[in-house]
């Protein structure tokens, strides 16, 4: 419900008019200051704000720059000599935010001036700690954080190192070691550039699956063989590198706001579809039919999820029984432990640390070795060292691989978009749980403050993009799969004692140790068990969908449900690319439709009041005779002014924007003799919008309609300057038509109505006298 808008102003003798006297505009009224020539001047920004009762003292703030800590009140004249003009008193909003230099004529920027006022001595260190966060958190690291970070890293390694092997071999169709590379480089680099201390970067199911789609497309087109690991890993490195470059450029160009472009229904529909696609894909290795489906003449291995389901049903009798027993048994055990953890965790929080998936993988490998299951047809990882030496740099953009850039680019863009969104969700969730400040007493009895984690890590979406981009570019050089921040993995890090980015550094070191010394012990791990681990992840992607479906159904969000269903069905019946293209296309269309529709409102007077006005769309308010009052509650740009004329015409004809344009005119033209625009919400105006607004005002004036603007931004604002430069002020009738509030505009309109009426009456009398003579 829109709130009523009240503008109070003291009685002013200048508002009392005599016969034939023009009412003076409140904006043109004199203030209490006098100039040297005894002429009254325009009120200042201070005067205007105080008269509108919207002036607030600036709040106290707390800022910490490494070793400098300030809790001073923001006093603009602190430390300045009397008579000195304060920089921020002459600046507009952009300058106050530090985007412009001081308007006082000095070369000192607002940021530098504030730093000087509040004791920040080393500005270079301040900026270095902001843009290179490792220089900030490494100075705050304490030995007491080491135990929690190391335990968290070991716990994550037990969970996610087997998962990374599964992502690489079963989803990305790469050697398993390439999945480990994503845990070697990406977490370490993010610890240097990232802004969220407890966020852990690693490979994800969606990114791995999309990478595998590119690899499989090249295999199915005959460009490479399925066992051509060298070419396949180079393609994967190219996908990862391009995704990192896209994210890095987005961060450098400050496009961090794009994480809000994709709607929740789109993400839920797409994530649920990915969960189903992954679950269906894993049924192939879980049933031991990988070799069989690869040689299928109908191409089921590269078909849609529906095609694979049909194939598995038709060939169910050819499934390998031992593989099915091991795979589905592992899946059942993990699901049982998952449910037990959920039920026991409220009473026994430490149960969350139990490495059930790690133990399932270890025992399955021991049983395979002890009972020789590999000789009975169970597919295992085998010797991982045969895929090449570890930690070799391969530039993926070699001339022989450039033919794959076109195929890789579109997929890399989608990986970058989804990866950043997931990282953004995790970062925002973890950023809310800041480190606690504890008060302690030293040996001498002095009280001091100590944090139980890293403080003053300013989370920035743009710097997150830069960190993720650099990490993936570096990972692409080592043929790693894409890696981003994961909420579940980061939550494990936080809940098991991880306090600082050192937990990510330890995770990288543990993975390096595994690659150098433990790869031979991965020999007997069954691929079906790794597929079962991925199936558990796929199930977790799907299980949240019923909650969202019920929510949107309960609030009658049928368009959101239709979007979810459309994305899911296109992904399920065709492939991920078509599903993503349809989803992004529909989301952008809805976004553009919303952005290009001006949300203007017709205002009416609240019954029983004189100075209170509210939206009249819902009825119950009084229309003001001969006046159309329109509120524009948002900035005006080229996008939302395209249909502004049509929306205004609908208000003129019908008195509401909800009426269909086919309805005949029901509002009499005499009620549109005066038009008042309340533009308090127009905080910005671009040149194209000012041109449209000028055409609207000109059209009104040509029809003899008076135009008034109220609650206009200050004379120093960009909006006012553009309205003057474009000629809007002049066409309206000068600055007297720009007033403080709606009631002032109504008084001015009424005065001009009376003046015109008296002029017409006087003209009629003179004309009558002439005829009599």
N, C-alpha and C positions, 0 to 999 in steps of 0.2 A: 504494500500500500504506500502510495506516495505521501510524504509528509507535507503538512501545510507549511506555507512559507509566510512568515510574518516579518514585515519591515516596519520598525517604529522610528518615528522622527519627531522631534519637538515641534510644537507649533511655531510657525514662522510668520511674522507679520507680512512678509512679501507674498505669502500665499493668499492673502485677503485682497480681492480685486474689486475695483469699482466698475461701473458700466463702461464697456468699451476698452477696459484696461487688460493688457496681455499678462497672463500669469508667468512669472519668472521661473525658469528651470532651477531645480535645486543644485544642479551641477554649476549653474552660472551664478549662484548666490555667493556673496563675498564671505571670506573666512576672517578670522580674527587678526591675521597678520597684515601689516601695512608695508608698502614698498616706499622707495624714496620719492616717487612722484605721487604718493597718496592715492594711487589707484589700487583697486582690489585685484588680487591674482587668484589663480586656480588653487583649490586645496591640494595639499600634498598627499602622498600615499598614506602617511601616518594619519592625517586628518580624516581622509575618506574612510579608512578602516575603523578608526575609533567611532566615527559617526554611525557606521553600520553595526557597531557593537560586535565586531569580529576580531578585535585585536587581542592577541595573547602574548604574554611574555614568553620568551624562548625557554624551553625546559632545560633542566640540568641534564648533563649527559656524562657518560663515563667512557673513557677511551684509554686503550692500552697499546703503546707502541714499544713492544719489546721490554725495555727496561724503564720506560717512562710511563707513569700512570697519573692521570689527571681526573679529578672529580669536581673541577671548578664549575661555577655557574657561568653560563654563556653571557658575559657582560661585554657588549660591543665597545665600551669606552675604557675597558680595563687596561691600564698601563699607558694610556694616551694622554697627552696634554690637553688642557681645556681649549676648546675652540677647534680641535682637530676633527676633520670630517672622517667618520668611520667608513671603511671600504664597503661593508655590506649594506649600509644605509643607502648607497647610491646604486646598488646592483639589483637586477631583476632576479627572478627565481633561478634561471640557468646559471647566472654568475654566482649566486649564493651557494649553489651546489658544487661550485668549483670547476665549472665548465668554461668559464670566461675569466679573463684577468680582471684586476681591480679597475673600477670605473673612475677612481679618484685621480687618475692620471699617472699613478705609479706603475712600475713594472711588476709589482708583487702580486702573485695570484692569490685567490681567496684561500686555497689550501695552505700556501706558505704563510699567509698572514695568521691563520688559525693556529698553525703549528708553532709559530713564533709566540703567540699569545699564551699558549698552554704548555710551554716548556719542552717542546720536541726539538732537541738539539741536532740530532743526526737525521736529516731528511733522507739521505741516500739509504741508510739502513732501514728506514721506515718503508720506502718503496721496494727495497730488495726483499724484505720480509713479506711484503704483500704479493709480489710477482714470483718469488721463489720461496714457497712456504717451508721448504726444508731448513732454510736459515732461521726460521722462526721456531719450529717445534724442536729442532735438535738442541737449541739453547735451553729449552725447558725440560729436557729429558732427565729423569732421575733413575737411580738404580732400583728404586722400589717398583718401577713400571716393568722391569725386565722379566720378572717371573710370569706376570700375567700375559705379556706379549708373546713369550716363548710357548706357554701352554696353549694359548689361542692358535698360534701358528701350527703346532703339532696336531691339534684337534682338526683344524681345517685341512691339513695335509692328509690325515687319515680318511677324511670324507671325500675330498675333491681331487686328489691325485688319481684314484681309480676312475672318477667321473671324467677327468680330462682325457684319460686313455679311451674311454667309451665315446666321448664326443668326437675324437679324431678318427677312430677306426670305424665306428658305426654310423655316424652322421655326416662327417666331412669326407669320408672315404680316403683317408690319409694314413700314413704310418702312425701308430700310437704315440711315438716320441714327439711328434709335432704338436700334440695336445699338451705335452708337458712344457714345451717352450713358452706357451702362453702364461704359465705360472712362474717361469724363470725371469722374464724381462718385464712384463707389463706391471705386476705389483710393485716391483722395485722402482720403475720409472714414475709410477703414480705417486709413490711415497715422496718423491722429490718435488713434483709439480702439483700434486693434488691438494685440495683445500679441506677435505673431510678426513680427519685422522683415523676413523674406524672403518672407512670404506675399503673394501678389498676387491681388487680387479682380477678377473679371470674369465675363462671361456664360458659361454652360455649356450643353451640348447638351440635357441632360435638362430643365432649367428652361425653356429656350426652347421646346422641344417641348410641354411641358405648358401654357405660356402660349398657344401656337398652338392647342392643343386647345380652350381656352375661346373664343378668337376664332373658330375654325371652327364651333364649336357655335352661336354666335350668328348666324353667317352662314347656316348650314344651316337654322336655325329661322326665318329670314326677318326677324330683328330688325335686321340690318344687311346692307349689300351688301359684296361682296368688295373693292371699290375705295373704300369709305367709310373712308379712312385716319384721319380725325379720331375717329370712334367707336371704331375698332379700337385706336388708340393709347391712348385713354382706358381701354378695358378692360384693356389690357396694364399701364398705370400703376396701375390698381386692383389687379390681381393682384400686382404687385410691391410696392405699398404694404402690402397686407394681409399678404403673406409677411414683410415687414420688421417689421410690428407684432407678428406672432405670435412672431418670433424675439426681438424686443426684450423683450416681456413674459416670455418664457421665461428670458431672462437676468436680468431684474430679480427674478424669483421663484426664481432659483438652480436652474434645471432643466437645468443643463449635463450632468448625468449621463445624460440621455436618449440621448446618442449611443451608449450601449451597449445600447439596447433592441433595435435591429434586428440580427438575426443575420447572419453572413457568407453562409450559403446564400440568405437572402432578398435581400440586396444583390446577390449575384452573379447570381441568377436575374433580378432586376428590371433590373439594368444591362445584362445580355446581351439581355434583351427590348427595352430601349430602343435598344440598338445595332442590332438587326434592324429595329425599326420605323423608325428614322432612315434606315437603309440603303435600305429599300424605298421610303420617301417620297422620297428623293433620286433614285430612278430615274425619277420622272416628269419633273422639269426636265432631267435628264441626257439623256433621249430626246426632249426637245422636245414633250412631250405635255401640258403644263400646261393650255393652253387647251382641248384636246380633252376631258380628263377632267373639267373643271369643268362642261361642258355634257352630261355623260353622264346620261341619265335614270334610271339605276339608283343614282345617288348614290355611285359608286365613289370620288370624291374625298374623301368623309367616312367611308368604310368602314374596315374592319380591314385589316391588312397582307395577309392572305390574299386579301381582295377586290381589293386593288390589284394583287397579283401576277397573279391570274387575268385582270384587265382588261388588264394590260400584255402578257400572252402572247397574248390574243385579238386585240389591236390592234397587234401588233409590226410589221406591214407599214406602219402609219401613222406610225412614228417618223421624226423629222427627221434625215437622215443627217449633215449638217454638225454639228448640235448633238451627236449621238452621238460623232462623231469628236473634236470639241474636248473634250467632257466626259470621255470614257473615256481619251483621250490624256493629259489633265491628271492624272487619277487614277493612270494607270500611271506617269507620270513621278515623281509624288510618292512612290508606293510603292517605286519603284526607288531613289530617293535615300534613302528611309527605311531600306531594307535596307543600302545602302552605308554610311550613317552608323553603323549598328550594328556592321558588320564592321570599319570603319576606326577607330572611336572609341577602342578600347583602345590602338592605336598612335599615333593622331593625335587627341588630345582636342579640338583646335580645330575639327575638322570639324563638331562639334555646332552651331557658330555659323553655319554656312552657311544662308542664308535661302532654301531651295529653294521653299517655298510662296509666299513673296513674289515671287520671280522668275517663277514660273509664272503668277501673277495679272498681273504687269506685262507679260510677253511676250504673254499671251493678249489683253490689252487693246490692245497695240501691233499685233498681227496683225489683230485685229478692225477697228481703225481703218485700217490700211494696205491690207487686202484687202476692206474694206467687207463684212465678214461679216454685219453687222447688216441690211444690205439684202437678204441672201440668206436671211433667216428666223431668224438666230441671235438669241436673246433676250438683251438686255443690261440693265444697271441703269438707264441713262438719266439724266435730270436729277434729281439728288437734292434740289435746292433747291426744287422745286415742291411739296414736302410741307409747307412752312411755314418760318418763321424759326427758326433754332437757339436753344437755351437759353431757351425760353419755359416759364414755370411754368404748369401746368394742374392745378387741384385735381381729382383723379379722382372724388371722391365728391360729384358734383353731383346734384341731385334727379332729373334726367333719366336718370342712370346707375345709380340705386340698385336698379333691377330686376335688375342683373347681379351684385349682391353675393353672392346665394345661390350662383350658379354659380361665382363666383370664389373663394369662401371655401374650399371643399373642395380645390380645386386649389392654392390658395395654401398651405394647410396641408401638402400633400404636397411642394410645392416647398421650403417652409421646412425640412421634416424631412430631405429628401434633400440639400439644400444645406448644412445644418449638418453632416450626417454627412460629406460630402465635405470640407468645410472642416476638420472635426475631424481627419480622417485626415491631411490635409496639414499641419495645425498640429502634430500630435504627431510626425510624421516630421521636420519642420524644427526643432522645438524640441530634438531630440536633438543637433543639430549646432550647439553653442554656439560663440561666438567664442573664439579662442585668445588667451591672455595671453602676451605676449612680454616678456622682460626686456631692457632697454636701458640704455645709459650716456650721461649728458648731457655737456655740455662740461666741466663741473667734475669729471668722474669719478664722479659719484654714480649709483648704480643705481636705476632706476625701472621700473615695469611699465606696459605699454601694450597695449590690446586691438586686435585686427584687425577688430573689428566692434562691435556693440551688446551690452552685457552688462547683467545684472540686469533682464531683461525677463521677469517672472514670468508664464508662460503660464497663463491661467485660462479654462476652458470657459465660465463665466458671462460674463466680460468679452468673450470672443469673440462670444457671442450678442448682447451689447449693441452691439458694433461693427458686426456684419453687419446687425443690425436697423436701426440708425440709417442706415447706408449705403443700404439698400434702400428705406427710407421716403423718404429724400431723392431717390433715383433715381426712385421712383414719381411724384414731383411733376413730373419732366421726361419722363414717359412712357417711361422706360427699361425694358429687360427685366431680370429678376432676375439678380443677380450674387453669386457666392460665391467662396471660395478654391478654387483648383484646384491639385492636386499637380503635374501636368505643367507648367503655366505657372510655378508657383513654383520648380520644379526648373530650368527654363530661366533664370529670374532668378538663382538661386544659381550655376549653372554658368557663367554669362557675366559674373560679377563683381559682382552685386548683393549688397550687404552690409547695407543699411539700408532703412527705409521710404521714403527719398528716391527709390528706383527706382520705386516706385508713384506718387509725386508727379510725377516726370518723365514716366511713361507717360500720366498724365492731361493734362499740358501738351502732349505730342506729339499726343494725340488732339484736343485743342482746336485746335491748329494745323492739323491735317488738316481739321477741320470748317470752319474759317474760310477756309482758303486752297486746299485741295487737292480739295475735292469735285468741281469740274468735271473733274478728271482721272480720276474714277471712272466717268465716263459710259460708256466702252466695255468695262467689265469684263463678261464673259459670265456670266449667271446659272448656266449649266451648270458653269462652272469653280468657282464658289463652292459649288455642290452637290457637286462632286467633292471639295473640301476637307473638307466635312462628312462625306462617305462615308469618308474616311480616318479621321476621328475615330470614326465608328461602328464601323469595323473594329477600332480599338484597344480599344473597349469590349467587343467580342466575343472577342478573341483570348486573353484570360486565362481564359475559361470552361473550355476543355479541361483546363487544369492543375488547377483546383478540382474538376472532375468526376472526374478520375483520382485525386486525393487522397482524396476522400470514398469513392470506390469501393474504393480499396485498404484503407481502414480499416473498410469495411462500414458506412459512414454512409448507409444506404439511406433513412432518414427525411429526411436533409438533401437527398439527391438528389431525392426525391419532392417536397419543397418547392420546390426550384429548378425542376423540370420543370413543376409546377403553375402557378407564377407566370409562367413563360415562355409556356406554352401559352395561359393565359387572356389574357395581354396580346397574343399573336400572333393568336388567333382572334377576340377581341372588341376590347378597347381598353385603354389604360393605366390608366384609373380602376378597372376591374374587376380587373385584375391587381394593382394596388396594394392595393385593398381586401381581396382574398383573401390576399395576402402578409402584410399587417399584421395581419389577423385571426388567421391561423394562428400568426404569431410571438407575438402577445400571449397566445393560448391556451397555447402551449408555455411561455411565460414564467410565466404564472399557475400552470400545472400544476407547474412546478418550484418556484415560490415558496411554494405552499401545501402542499407535501409535506414533513413533518418528517423530517429525516435523522438519526433516532436509531439507535444501535447497541447491541447486547448485548455486554458485555465478558466475557472469561474470563482466567484467570491463565496467564501464560506458564509452560510446564512447567519445573520445576527452580528456580523463583523463588518468593518470597513477596510481593514488593511491586511486581511488574510485571504490568500488565494491558493487554490489547489487544483489538481487535475480534474477536469469535468467529465472524463471518459466514463466514470462509473456512476454518474448522476448524483443528485442530492445537493448540487451547488447552484448558485444563481449566476446566470449569464449577465454580463454588463451590457446595457443597451448601446448600440452603435459602435461597439468596440470588439475586435477579435484579439484576444490575448493568447499568444503562442509562446510556449517554453521550449527552448532548444537546450537539452541537458547534457550535451556532449561536444567535444571538439568537432569542428567542421573541416573536412578534407575533400579532396577531389572524389574520393570514393563514395561518401555518404551524401553528397550534395547533388548527385545526378538526378535523383527523383524527388528532390526537395520541393520543386515547383508543383509537381503533381500532388504531393502530400498536403501542401498548403491549400491547393485548390479544393481538395476533398474537405478540408476543414471549413473553408469558406462556403461550400455548397451544402454540407450536411451537418456541420458542427461536431463531427467526430471522425477519427481516422479509421474506425471499425466498419463504417458503412461501405457497401459495395459501390464502385463507381457507376454502375448502371442505374442506381437510384436517381430519380429526378431531383432537382434542386429543392431543398426543404428549408434552407436558411435564407432569409431575405437579404438582399444586397445592402439595405440600409444599415444592417448590423456590422458591415465590414467597412464603414466609412473611416474608421481608425484601426490601425494594426499596431499592437504593442508586442515587441519581441523581448522576452526575458532570456538573456544570454549569459546568465551567471555561470552555466556549465560549459560555455565555450572557452576553454582554457587555451586553445590554440586554433589558428586559422591559417590555411595555406593559400597561396596566390590564386590557384584555380577555384577554390571555394569562395574567395572574396569576389571573383568575377561573377560567379553564379548569384551570390548575395546582392551584388550591385544590380544585376539584371532584374532580380525580384523587386528590389526597392524602386528601381526606375519604372517598372511596370505598374506598381502601386501608385506612384506619383503621377504617372500619365493618366490614370483613371480618376485622379482627384482624391485618392486615399492618403490620409496622413500616416506617417510611419514614425514610431518612437522605439527607442532601444533603452532598456533599463538593466540595472545591475551589470554595467559594462566593466570589464577589467580596467586596471589603472592606466593612466595616461602614459606610463612608461612601458606598458606591456606591448608585446608583439602584435596582439590582436588589435589594439587601438591604433597603433601606427599603421597597420595594413588597411584598416578601415578608412583612415584619413587619406592615405596614399592612393587607394583605389577610387576615391570619390564618393564613397557611401555616405560619409558625414555631410558632405556638401549637398548631395541629392536629397537627403532627408530634410534639410532645412537648417543645417548648422548644428553646433554643439548643444544648443538649447533643447534639441530633441533626444539627447542622451542624458538620462536621469538616473537617480539612485534606485528607486523602487517602482513597482507596478502602480501603487496608489498615486505617486507623483506623476506618472505618465497619464493616468486617468484624469487627474486635476488639470494637467496641461491641455489634454485633448478637449475636456469640457470647456475650458477657457477659450480655446480657439474656435470651438463650435459656437459659443455665445458671441464672440467677436465677429465671426462670419455672418451670424444671424442678424446682429445689429447693423452690420454694414449693408446687408441686403435690405433690411427694413428702412434704413436711412436712404438708400438709393430709390426705393419705391416711393417714399414721401416726396423726394426732390422731383422725381419724374411726374408725380401727380400734380405738384405745384406748377410745373412747366406746362402741362397740358391745360390746366385751368386758365393760366395766363394767355 
